[in-house]
Amino acid sequence: MVNYLLKVTAELENLTNLHPQGGCDDPDFSYFFKLKCGQCGEITDKETCLTLSETVQSGKGTFHLVQKCKFCEREGTMTMIPGKGRPLTFEDAQSGKFTPLMLFDCRGFEPTDFSFRGSWSVQSLNGTPFVDIDLSDGEFSEYDEKGECPVMISNLKAAFEATK
């Protein structure tokens, strides 16, 4: 069993608190990434989607994913562990720090290549909320009327870090 912590960073211009629309532990937010088989090393062609609200029963227990590698047919499981994530703040982004979003208990698979799909939220440094943001293109830009300044998200990066 290995736990992988999904961590993200970005360049935030006049913005703070970037997170999935309903928060890091939103039961309906979908996390998209590819999987690498722990047996043969094959990486899936398509992205896998996991949400906290969807579970699968298996003879071994309840998981968010039960899947076989299409090459070696080894079965693997993944379970999401909520409560470990927090929003990316302006200060973290300025210093280039990665912030944790979600923890995954992985058996037989390793997550790779996180995709910033789904709805995201952020707020301007002046407190203006921006919701339902689509980051799948890798950036977001708008104008904060209240703060009278441009806002932007760019240079999105994600990494999975093995933890205990």
Buried (B, 14 or more C-beta within 10 A) or exposed (E): EBBBBBBBBBBBBBBBBBBBBEBBBBEEBBBBBBBBBBBEEBEBEEBBBBBBEEBBEEEEEEBBBBBEBEEEEBBBBBBBBEEBBBBBBBEBBEEEEBBBBBBBBBBBBBBBBBBBBBBBBBBBBEEBEBEEBEBEEEBBEBEBEEBEBEBBBEEBBBEBEEEE
